[in-house]
């Protein structure tokens, strides 16, 4: 499979598949394709279906297969930002934000990832449930806004405001800490909690979380009568 990521801030990834090669994607991600791409809706077992549902995706996935020669299929981002490709393999799993999965080769498995600490679930901007990408193959992930990437060493940490964590290596850990000082928490305008990600591994941050955008424009939207 060959691919090319085109354009920003509304990118699309074009994937060129040899005859017989397949890709999986979430419902509604395909934007255009050649006529020889055959679509099939698959579930992959009850456990996997419910795992995808809890991680913010559809219970079913669409599998596209090139037939009778090379085929092309394109998947577009649903929000201004970036598309990143990850080469997933044993020992190189990734954890991504809820609904971050866009498409992948069929060897990649999408499953639910629970935070180790309960506090991260209720107060962290990424929510109690994230998505884990494992198996083998190339996977494409949507990221809101521009991507800033860090390589954290063992024990090295980054303190992050709510919602800015887009993806991290599965070797990283995440926890939630409270903003120190009552006055800082109440009047600082940064909320009550921060997310702390600790290495080793990659950390990808996003500059325009969709939840922050929704909060910013809400006062300007008329509710009507």
C-alpha positions in Angstrom: 0.0 0.0 0.0 1.2 3.4 -1.0 -0.2 6.6 0.4 0.0 10.4 0.2 -1.3 12.9 2.7 -2.5 16.0 0.8 -3.4 19.5 2.0 -4.0 21.3 5.3 -5.9 22.5 7.2 -8.4 20.1 5.7 -6.2 17.1 4.7 -7.0 14.0 2.9 -5.0 10.8 2.6 -5.0 8.9 -0.8 -4.2 5.2 -0.5 -3.1 3.2 -3.5 -3.7 -0.6 -3.0 -2.5 -3.5 -5.1 -5.1 -6.0 -6.3 -6.4 -7.9 -3.3 -5.2 -5.5 -0.7 -7.7 -4.1 1.8 -8.2 -1.3 4.3 -10.6 -0.7 7.1 -12.2 2.5 8.1 -14.9 4.0 10.3 -18.4 4.8 8.9 -18.4 7.9 6.7 -14.6 8.3 6.4 -14.3 7.4 2.7 -14.6 10.5 0.4 -13.7 9.1 -3.1 -12.3 5.9 -4.7 -11.8 4.1 -8.0 -14.7 1.9 -9.2 -12.8 -1.4 -8.5 -12.8 -0.8 -4.7 -15.3 -3.3 -3.2 -16.9 -2.3 0.2 -18.0 -4.8 2.9 -19.3 -3.9 6.3 -17.8 -6.1 9.0 -18.0 -6.4 12.8 -15.1 -8.6 13.9 -16.7 -10.2 16.9 -18.9 -9.0 19.7 -16.1 -8.1 22.0 -14.3 -5.9 19.4 -17.6 -4.3 18.3 -18.4 -3.2 21.9 -14.8 -2.1 22.4 -15.0 0.2 19.4 -18.4 1.5 20.5 -17.0 2.5 24.0 -14.0 4.1 22.4 -16.2 6.5 20.4 -16.4 4.6 17.1 -19.1 2.7 15.3 -19.6 -0.9 16.2 -19.2 -1.8 12.5 -16.3 -1.0 10.2 -16.1 -0.8 6.4 -13.5 -2.9 4.6 -12.5 -1.8 1.1 -10.6 -4.2 -1.2 -9.0 -3.5 -4.6 -10.3 -6.0 -7.2 -8.8 -6.8 -10.6 -5.9 -4.4 -10.4 -4.6 -1.4 -8.4 -7.2 0.7 -6.7 -7.3 4.0 -5.0 -9.3 5.2 -2.0 -9.2 8.5 -0.1 -10.1 9.4 3.5 -10.7 13.0 4.6 -10.3 14.7 7.9 -13.6 15.7 9.5 -12.2 18.8 11.3 -9.5 21.3 10.4 -6.2 19.8 11.4 -3.8 17.1 10.4 -3.6 13.4 9.5 -0.7 11.4 10.8 0.4 7.9 9.7 1.7 5.5 12.3 3.4 2.2 11.6 1.9 -0.1 14.2 3.7 -3.3 15.2 4.1 -5.3 18.4 6.0 -3.1 20.8 5.0 0.0 18.8 1.3 0.4 19.8 -0.2 3.8 20.0 -3.0 5.3 22.2 -5.0 8.1 20.5 -7.8 10.4 21.5 -11.4 9.2 21.3 -12.7 9.2 17.7 -9.1 9.8 16.4 -9.0 6.6 14.2 -9.5 7.4 10.5 -8.4 4.3 8.6 -5.8 1.5 8.5 -4.5 -1.6 6.9 -6.5 -4.7 7.9 -3.7 -6.0 10.2 -4.3 -3.1 12.7 -6.7 -3.7 15.6 -8.7 -0.9 17.2 -9.6 -1.5 20.8 -10.7 0.3 23.9 -8.0 1.7 26.3 -8.9 2.5 29.9 -7.0 5.0 32.0 -5.2 3.3 34.8 -6.3 5.9 37.3 -10.0 6.5 37.8 -9.4 10.3 38.3 -8.1 10.5 34.7 -11.4 9.2 33.5 -13.6 11.7 35.1 -11.5 14.8 34.9 -9.0 14.4 32.1 -9.7 16.1 28.8 -9.2 12.8 26.9 -12.0 11.1 28.9 -12.1 7.8 30.7 -11.8 5.9 27.4 -9.3 6.3 24.6 -8.4 4.2 21.6 -5.5 1.7 21.4 -4.0 0.7 18.0 -2.2 -2.6 18.0 -1.3 -5.4 15.5 0.6 -4.8 12.3 0.2 -2.2 9.6 -0.1 1.5 8.8 -2.8 3.5 10.6 -4.1 7.0 9.9 -5.2 9.2 12.8 -7.0 12.6 12.8 -5.5 15.4 14.9 -7.3 18.7 15.7 -5.2 21.6 14.5 -1.4 21.6 14.1 0.7 18.7 15.6 3.5 19.3 18.1 5.5 16.2 18.8 7.8 15.4 21.7 10.0 12.3 22.4 9.9 11.8 26.2 12.6 9.9 27.9 12.1 7.4 30.7 10.6 9.3 33.6 10.4 12.6 31.6 7.0 14.3 31.9 4.9 17.0 30.3 2.0 18.8 32.0 -0.8 19.5 29.5 -4.0 21.4 29.6 -7.3 19.5 29.1 -7.9 18.1 25.7 -4.5 18.8 24.0 -3.3 15.2 24.1 -3.8 13.7 20.6 -1.8 10.6 20.7 1.0 8.9 22.7 3.0 5.7 22.6 1.4 2.9 24.6 4.6 2.9 26.7 3.7 6.3 28.1 1.6 6.7 31.2 -1.1 9.3 31.9 -2.5 10.7 35.2 -4.5 13.7 36.3 -3.2 16.3 38.8 -5.0 19.2 40.5 -3.9 22.8 39.9 -2.0 23.8 43.0 -3.6 26.6 45.1 -7.2 27.3 45.6 -6.9 30.8 44.1 -5.1 29.5 41.0 -7.7 26.8 40.5 -10.7 29.1 40.9 -9.5 32.3 39.3 -6.7 31.2 37.0 -9.0 30.3 34.1 -7.1 27.1 33.4 -9.6 24.7 35.1 -9.0 22.5 38.1 -7.0 19.7 36.6 -4.0 19.1 34.3 -3.0 16.0 32.4 0.5 14.6 33.1 2.0 12.3 30.5 5.2 10.5 31.4 7.6 8.7 29.1 9.3 6.8 27.6 7.6 7.3 24.2 6.2 9.7 21.7 3.8 12.4 22.7 1.7 14.2 20.1 -0.2 17.4 21.1 -2.9 19.2 19.1 -3.2 23.0 19.0 -7.0 23.2 18.4 -9.0 20.6 20.4 -12.5 20.4 18.9 -14.1 20.7 22.4 -12.2 23.9 23.1 -13.5 25.3 19.8 -17.1 24.4 20.6 -16.7 26.1 24.0 -15.3 29.3 22.4 -18.1 29.7 19.9 -21.0 28.6 22.1 -21.7 32.2 23.4 -22.0 33.5 19.8 -24.5 30.9 18.7 -28.2 31.9 19.0 -30.4 29.2 20.5 -33.4 30.6 18.7 -37.0 30.3 19.9 
